[in-house]
Amino acid sequence: MANENTFRSIPVVVWGTGNVGRASIRAVAAHLQLTLSSVIVHDPAKVGRDAGDLADLGRPLGINATDDIDAALATLSGSGAVAYAASGELRPDDAVADIARALALGAVVVTPSVYALYDHRSAPAEMRAPIEEACATGESALFVSGIDPGWGNDLLPALVSGLASEIDQVRCQEIFDYSTYDAEDSVRYIVGMGQPMDYAPPMVAEGVPSMVWGGQIRLIARALGVELDEVRETSQRRPLDAAVTTALGDFEAGTQGALRFEVQGIVDGEPKIVAEHVTRISADCAVDWPMPPDGGDGAHRVIIEGRPRIEINVEATDEGGNRSAGGNATAANRLVNAIPWLRNADPGMYDGLEVPLLPSTYLSNKEA
């Protein structure tokens, strides 16, 4: 892998066309060193549709979506890359098997879908083993990242920490109104929006937040050179005061309207590294909780409490000004833009601190 020419066109299969998959198609289509070779879908209604149409690109790409996984992976000719965007929340074992399959065939894989592998060093041995074997077999590499989890909880806070002389706490926040998020089942049944207040949202079931976000806490700790005493979880929920109707449908008064939780890295008995989620189905719910700085529908924030105090807010928009879509696009772009680097990397697993965030060459080479 280390002798390959990074400037050749690298074939890429995008596996899945949900929120991240759509953005991944757009990212591949825009990248000067990548060529979209196939798109894998699971919905029969999407089979045969042009990738440009599925990605809302505004132009056809001449690649029709398929549910034939073997045929799609064959377009890589034993190399290339897979942007794996199929959901892994409720099917982590299947997602790992899919990823290992592509790796063993010689494709590098980038994905946000397997949370436990964001910090692969702390992943369970039974999850690491098939990935390590596949990387060795295919002489390939895996990079797992996203935004939250992802660059907002690893690379960005690590970089920003270098602007401070004294640090008391590093806090990473995702603050979002999910009323327009294009994943209704996740919003209602994983996050718990619109469910009775005695419903137990799987997202904050004991151990789940640490499984999903604990890796980022450990990555930041590693970047800062500190040892964690432990990782803790806290959560709060608020009901809706009045019924609301959103793009996802109706949400009744008295049902869950907001969810807030933290995953805390404890150092010397204090929460020194914190990943916090503040999620609403209506901006009128839990108004005393943190809000985006402009009162919009979402933001990612890194706060360094120290000297000086530093606060950075990232607000990305896409797909008609939607901030959830913007966040998904930054996650997809971080992954897709890493493919040329990974094709030249040694076989194995990589995390968000190991894969560089390279400046884009799109603008300077747009007319080339």
N, C-alpha and C positions, 0 to 999 in steps of 0.2 A: 504493500500500500504506500510506503513512504516514497517510492520513486515515481508515482503516478503524476501526470501533468495536471495541475489544478485548473488550467485554463481551457482544457477540453470541455466539451459539453457533457455533463453528467446526466444520464437518464434518471428520472425520479417517478416513482409510483406514489400517488396520494391515496391512502387507505382510509376511507370515511369522508363524508361530505357534510358533516354537521357544522357547528359554529367554528371550530378550529380547522376542519377540513376545507371549508369554503375559502377561508383566508389562506390556507396552505397552497391551494391551487393558484390563487392570485400571486402569491409570493414566488412560486416556481416559474410562473409565466413571465414575471418581471425580471427574474435573475438572469444575468448574462452568461453565467457558467452552467446553467441548468436547463434541461429539456423535459417537459412533461411527457412520460411514456405511457401511462395508464392511470385510470382512476377506478378504485374498487368501491362498490356500494353494496348495501344489504337490502335496501328497499327496492322491491321489484318495479315500482313506479319510476325509479331513477335509471334503471338499466336502459342503455341506448341513448340517453340524453348527452348532449355535448357538455364537456367539462366547463367551458366558458359560460354556458347557461346556468349550470349548477352553482357556479361561483359568483354569479351576478357580475360578470366581468364586462359585459356590454359588447362582447364580440365572441365568435366561435373560436375554439382552439383546435378543432379537428380531431379531438380525442373523445370517443364515446365511452361513457361509464359502463362497467361490466361487473357482474357478480362472480365471474370465473377467476378465482384467486390464482390458480396455477398459470393461466394464460397471462394475467397481469404481471406476475413476478417474472415470467419468461421474457418480458420485454426488457429486463435489466441485463440479460446476457451474463449473469453471474457477477455483476458489479453494480455500480449505480447506488441508488439510495431509495429508502422508503420513508415517507412522512406519514407515520402511523397516527391517525386522528380518530380511530374508532374508540368508543367509550370503554373505559376500563373500571369505572366506579363500581359497577355491580357484577363485573365479570373479569376480575384481575387475573385469574388463572388462564382464562382463554386469551386475554390480551398478551400475557407473557408468552404463551405458546405461539401466537401469531408473530410476535416480535422475534422470538428465537428462530422461527422458521425462515424469516427473511434474512436474519443475520447469518444463519448457516449456509444460505445460498450465496453469500458474499456481498450482500447489500449492507451499507451502513444504514442505521435506523435512527431517526429523531422522533420523539413522541412526548406528549404531556400526559399520557394515559395511565401510567403506573406510578402512583404517588410514592410507594415505598422505595422506588429506585431513584428518587431525586437526590438522595444521599446514599449512593449504592454501598458505601462502606458500612452503613448501619442497617441495610436491608437483611431480611431473614435469609439464612443460608440456603433454604429450599427454593427461594426465589432467585438468588444469585446463581446457583449452580447451573441451571439450564441456559442462562444467558451467557455465562462465562464459557461454557462448552460450545455454544453456538458461535461466539466471537472467535474462539480458537479454530473451529472447523472452517468458518468462512473467511478468516483473517479480516474481520470486520469490526466496526465500532458502534457503540450505542450512546446516545446523549438524550437524557430525559430532563425536560424543563418545561416552564410555562410562564405565567406571570404571578399568580398567587394560588398554588405554589409556583415558584419560578424566579425570573430575574428581579422582580420586585422584592423578593425575600432572600436573595443571596448576593448576586453581583452588585446591584445598586447600593444596598446598605454597606457592603464591604468597601466600595469605592468612596461613598460619602463619608464614612468614618475617618478616612484619611484627611479630611478637611478640618478635623477637630483636634485640639490638644488634650482635652480631658473629656472622658465619656462616662456618664452615669447610667445611661440606658439607650439601647437601640430598639426602636419600635417601628414595625412595618404594618401598615393598615390597608385593608381593602374596604372601601365604603361604597356600597352599591344599592341602588333601587332596582329590584329584579322584576319590576312590572312589565318590562319589555323583553326580558331574557328569553331567547328562543329555545327553551328546554323546560316545557311545562311540568313534565313528570318529576324532574329534578327539583324544581322550585317547590312543588306541592308536597312531594313525598320524601325527598331527601333533606331539603332545607326545612320543610314543614309549614310553609306559608299556607294559610287558609284552613289549617287543621285545628281541632280543639286543643285547648291549652294543656290537656292531659296527654296529648299525643307526644311520643318520644321521637324527635327527628333523628334519623340515622346519622346525619352529619355531626351531631354532638353526642352520640352515644359514647359511653366511657371507652377511652382508648383510641377512638377514631380520629379526633383532632390531632393527637400526638402522632398517629400513624401517617396522617396526611402532611402535617406541617412540621413535625418534629425534625425531619431531615433538614429543613431550611434553618431551624434553630441551631442545629449542630454545624451546618456549613458556616453560618455567621460566626459561631463560637470558634471554629477552626481558623477562620480568616483573622479573627481578633486575637488568637493565641490564648484563649481562656478555657478552663475546664469547667464543665457544667456539673453542679451537684445532682440535678435531676431536671425532668421536664414535667411541668404541671399544666392542667387545663382548668379554665373557668368558663361559665356560660350564663347568659341571661336571655329571657324571652319576654316580649310584650304583646298584648292583644290589640287588635284594631278597635278604636273607639266607635267607628262607624263603618258600614259596608262600603267597599270600593269595587269599581269595575275597571279592569285593566285589559291590555291586549291578550292576557292569558285567561280572561274570564272574570267571574264574580268571586269576591272574597268577603265573607260575612263578618259582621261586627262580633267581637268577642273571640274570634279565632286568631291564631298567631299572625301578627303583622310585622314583627321585627325579631331578629335573632342577632345576638352579639356574643362572641366568644374570643378567648385568648389562649394561645399556646405559649407558655412562658419557660424560658431557659433560666434556671435558678443558679446564681453564683453568690456564694457566701450568704445564702439564705434569702436573697433578694431577686426579684424578676428583672434581670439585666438585659435579656434579649427577648422580645415579644413579637409574635405574629398575631394580629388582631383582625377579626372580620366583623363588620357592621353591615347587616343586610336587612333591607326593608322591602315590603311590597307596596308601600305608599310613603311618600315623603312626609305625610302628616303623622306618622307613627314614630314614637320614641324620638321626638324632636330634640330632647336633651342629650342624646348620644351624638358622637362625632358626625359631622356632615361634610360633604365636599365643600371646598372653600368658596365656590361661586354658587352654591345651592343647587347645582345640577344633579344629574342622576348617577354620577359615579366618579371615583378617583382612587388612585393608588398613592399612598403617602409614606414617606420614610422620615422619621423624626429622630434626630440625635439629640438626646438631652445631655448637655455638657457645656463645655466652653470652647467655642461659642455654641449656642443652641442652633441647630440646623433643621429646617423643614423643607422637604422637596415634595411637590405634588405633581403627579403625572396624570394627565387627562387626554386620552386618545379617543378619537371618534372614527367610525367607519359605517358603511351600509346605511347611509342616510342620516348621519349625525349621531348614531347610537353609540354610547360609551361602552356598553358591554361588548358590542362588536369590535370597538376599537381596542379594548383590552385583549380580546381573543386574537386580533390581528397582530398586535405586538408579540404575543406569545408564539404565534405561528411563524412570524418573521425571524424571531430569535433562533428558532429551530432550523428553519429552511436555510437561512443565511449561513448556518454553521456547517452545512453539508460539504462544501469544498474543503474546509479545514479537516473535517473528520475523514474524508477520503485519503488524506495524507497522514493521518494519525496512526499510531500503532494500534493493533487490535486491543479491544477491551472496552470497559465502561468509563464514561466521563461525566463529570457533574458541572454545575453552573459556575464554579470557581476555576475549573480547568479549561473550559472552552472559551476562548477569547471572544469578546464582542467587537467585531471588526467594523470599521467605518464602511458605509455603503459606497460602492463605486457606480451606482446606477446613474446618478446625475451627470458625472463626468464622461460616462461612456454611452449615454442614452442615444446619441446620434451615430455611434461608431458602427 
